[in-house]
Amino acid sequence: MKTDRLLSLDVFRGITVAAMILVNNPGNWGAVYPPLLHAHWNGCTPTDLIFPFFLFIVGMSIHFAYESKRIDGFSKKIISKIIKRTLIIFGLGLFMAWFPNFTLERLSHLRIPGVLQRISLVFFFCSILYFKTNWLAQIRIAAFLLVGYFLMMRLLPVPGVGPANLEPETNLGAWLDRLLLNGHLWAQSKTWDPEGILSTIPAVATGIIGMLVGQLFSKLEGQELRTAWLFFLGCVCLVSGWGWGLFFPINKALWTSSYVLYTAGIAIQFFACCYWLVDVLKFKKWATPFMYYGTNAMFVFVASGLLAKTMFKIKVGEGAEETSLWSFLYKNVYASWLNPKDASLAFAVTLILFFLLILRQMYKRKIFVKV
């Protein structure tokens, strides 16, 4: 761990991954408070902010990780590291999709898109852009991606369907997913994927915005000036995204251009708050648990997903009473004395605290799992 590490970025990352565990692991999906659910289609709930926050942080982290190496140029060593990290993260995503039933039958319809897969692709393209272009070119590329995606989704007719539209199963992105990944899409829909091919284009723009914010942060001198610029830029992006949403609805599943700007604006302001509190005012005690999460984010991301699948796989009871370990614990430890929504929330919070104990020990022993 470097002594000059930007603690607020670790805290931001930690809050994001802890929120991911909270929304991904309710005790009962039938009893969840609305803010902890994704918007049904158009719109944006607090839950819809988590994934773009991850990609924004990926962009910022690229800058802080590679800033000193940029002078040496785009060497073979750098290229190999970027490719290796991309393949590892993508592979982890496929492994989590295959786990725990490692059968050829399951592999034959394994979901190929996914959260880690998209993170890996955004990391790859943004890393290449960081070394091969300057900040002005990156702004132009991000604008091109967002405008180009908007025009494709709004103007290009959908083969076999008709005019351009933004409905779940009949939009251009869904058609492309079925054409190239039929049988390997999101199990809940089978006909389209929220991490599909076409929507990865604007997702790259989310990462680019993170890189640009990181570069601006490094160039500005003075904590007050940095904070003021962050809040200002966050406001500009947020309002721009909201305005664009009047013509191209804010939609996570489609990762619309308006969604990119709207969520990036909130991410910038959220980071500004963390920076002001942690790095400027030195209020660090409240952030300690999130430091544990933020410095081992990839580990807890994967571990929490594997634990959930394992608990659903393990069966408790016999005959008609047989149920998963997950459901058994929810019903007997939480739902037996709490109302359904509170029980569901308490279950997820328990998982956060469980991993917090593990991450605290890892932090104290200086164990940081990197890929």
C-alpha positions, -999 to 999 in steps of 0.1 A, spaced: 0 0 0 14 33 -10 15 61 16 3 87 -10 -27 66 -20 -58 86 -26 -79 73 4 -112 88 -8 -111 67 -40 -107 35 -19 -136 47 3 -157 54 -28 -149 20 -42 -156 4 -8 -190 21 -5 -199 9 -40 -190 -27 -35 -207 -29 -1 -238 -14 -17 -235 -41 -44 -236 -68 -18 -266 -51 -1 -288 -50 -33 -277 -84 -47 -283 -104 -16 -318 -98 -1 -331 -127 20 -362 -128 -2 -365 -112 -36 -403 -110 -31 -398 -86 -1 -374 -58 -10 -377 -20 -4 -381 -2 -38 -348 18 -36 -329 -15 -34 -344 -27 -67 -335 -17 -103 -359 4 -122 -383 -18 -141 -372 -3 -174 -368 35 -178 -357 55 -148 -330 53 -122 -331 41 -86 -301 42 -61 -295 5 -71 -290 16 -108 -261 38 -97 -238 10 -85 -226 -5 -118 -218 29 -134 -200 39 -102 -178 8 -107 -169 17 -143 -163 53 -133 -139 41 -106 -122 19 -131 -115 49 -153 -102 70 -124 -80 40 -112 -65 37 -147 -52 72 -145 -37 69 -110 -22 35 -118 -7 44 -152 1 81 -148 38 75 -140 41 48 -167 28 71 -194 62 87 -199 77 53 -209 51 49 -236 30 20 -247 56 -8 -241 51 -45 -247 52 -49 -209 23 -26 -204 3 -42 -232 8 -77 -218 -3 -65 -183 -34 -49 -197 -43 -80 -217 -35 -103 -188 -57 -83 -164 -85 -81 -190 -85 -119 -195 -84 -127 -158 -114 -104 -150 -133 -117 -180 -125 -153 -170 -136 -147 -134 -170 -135 -148 -173 -167 -168 -163 -188 -138 -189 -172 -116 -215 -179 -143 -205 -216 -145 -202 -221 -107 -212 -244 -90 -225 -268 -117 -194 -274 -138 -210 -295 -165 -208 -295 -202 -245 -291 -205 -244 -259 -185 -214 -247 -204 -233 -251 -237 -257 -223 -227 -234 -204 -203 -241 -167 -201 -212 -149 -218 -220 -112 -210 -219 -102 -173 -208 -75 -148 -171 -86 -146 -170 -92 -183 -181 -56 -190 -157 -43 -164 -129 -61 -182 -138 -47 -216 -141 -12 -203 -108 -16 -185 -91 -28 -217 -104 -1 -241 -99 27 -216 -64 16 -208 -55 16 -245 -70 50 -250 -52 63 -219 -18 55 -235 -26 63 -271 -46 95 -268 -46 128 -249 -74 142 -228 -89 162 -257 -91 132 -279 -107 112 -251 -134 138 -248 -140 136 -285 -141 98 -284 -165 97 -255 -188 122 -273 -186 102 -305 -195 70 -286 -225 86 -269 -239 104 -299 -232 74 -322 -250 51 -298 -280 75 -296 -283 77 -334 -280 39 -338 -307 32 -312 -330 59 -324 -327 58 -362 -315 23 -374 -344 -1 -382 -343 -34 -364 -340 -64 -388 -370 -86 -386 -388 -62 -363 -393 -28 -380 -386 8 -370 -361 17 -343 -375 13 -308 -363 11 -272 -384 -19 -260 -367 -47 -241 -369 -75 -267 -372 -55 -299 -345 -29 -297 -313 -30 -319 -291 -42 -290 -314 -71 -282 -314 -81 -319 -276 -81 -320 -274 -101 -288 -296 -128 -302 -277 -128 -335 -243 -133 -319 -249 -148 -285 -282 -167 -288 -284 -193 -260 -257 -175 -240 -277 -145 -227 -292 -135 -193 -313 -164 -179 -341 -142 -168 -349 -130 -203 -331 -154 -227 -338 -129 -256 -317 -99 -245 -290 -91 -220 -285 -60 -197 -247 -63 -203 -251 -69 -240 -227 -62 -269 -241 -29 -282 -246 -13 -248 -210 -19 -239 -202 10 -263 -216 37 -241 -203 18 -210 -168 25 -223 -177 62 -223 -185 59 -186 -149 47 -180 -135 75 -202 -153 101 -181 -137 85 -150 -102 88 -167 -109 124 -176 -119 133 -140 -88 116 -127 -66 136 -151 -83 169 -142 -79 160 -105 -42 156 -109 -37 188 -128 -56 210 -104 -37 224 -74 -54 231 -41 -80 210 -23 -107 236 -25 -102 241 -62 -104 204 -69 -135 200 -48 -152 230 -64 -145 217 -99 -157 182 -91 -190 195 -78 -194 218 -108 -186 191 -134 -208 167 -116 -237 191 -118 -230 197 -155 -231 160 -163 -261 153 -141 -282 181 -157 -270 172 -192 -280 136 -187 -314 146 -173 -320 168 -203 -309 142 -228 -332 118 -210 -362 137 -224 -353 124 -258 -333 92 -250 -347 79 -217 -324 72 -188 -322 34 -188 -296 11 -172 -304 -21 -192 -298 -2 -224 -270 19 -209 -284 49 -227 -262 80 -233 -284 100 -210 -279 73 -183 -241 76 -188 -241 114 -182 -266 113 -154 -249 86 -134 -214 100 -141 -226 133 -127 -237 117 -95 -205 96 -93 -184 128 -96 -203 145 -69 -202 114 -47 -164 112 -51 -162 149 -43 -180 143 -10 -156 114 -1 -126 135 -11 -136 165 10 -145 144 41 -116 119 40 -86 136 23 -94 173 31 -111 174 64 -94 141 75 -126 126 89 -115 90 84 -129 70 113 -164 66 97 -147 55 65 -126 27 80 -150 -2 71 -152 11 36 -114 12 34 -114 -25 41 -139 -31 13 -123 -7 -11 -88 -22 -9 -100 -57 -16 -130 -50 -38 -124 -77 -65 -119 -103 -38 -152 -95 -20 -171 -91 -53 -162 -126 -64 -164 -142 -29 -198 -128 -22 -212 -141 -55 -197 -176 -49 -210 -177 -13 -245 -169 -24 -245 -196 -51 -231 -221 -26 -258 -213 0 -285 -218 -26 -269 -251 -37 -268 -266 -2 -301 -282 8 -315 -284 43 -344 -307 54 -360 -336 36 -389 -342 13 -415 -314 11 -395 -295 38 -363 -294 18 -351 -260 11 -318 -241 4 -295 -231 32 -302 -195 21 -339 -198 26 -336 -218 58 -315 -191 74 -338 -163 62 -369 -179 74 -356 -191 108 -332 -164 118 -348 -133 103 -384 -138 91 -394 -155 123 -394 -121 141 -391 -93 115 -416 -82 89 -406 -96 54 -389 -65 40 -369 -58 72 -359 -95 74 -348 -94 38 -327 -63 45 -313 -76 77 -301 -107 59 -282 -87 33 -267 -64 61 -255 -96 79 -236 -106 48 -220 -72 46 -209 -75 83 -197 -111 77 -174 -100 49 -163 -69 69 -148 -92 95 -128 -111 69 -117 -79 51 -106 -63 83 -83 -92 90 -70 -91 55 -63 -54 58 -45 -57 91 -23 -85 77 -17 -65 45 -33 -91 23 -45 -73 -9 -59 -95 -37 -51 -79 -70 -56 -92 -106 
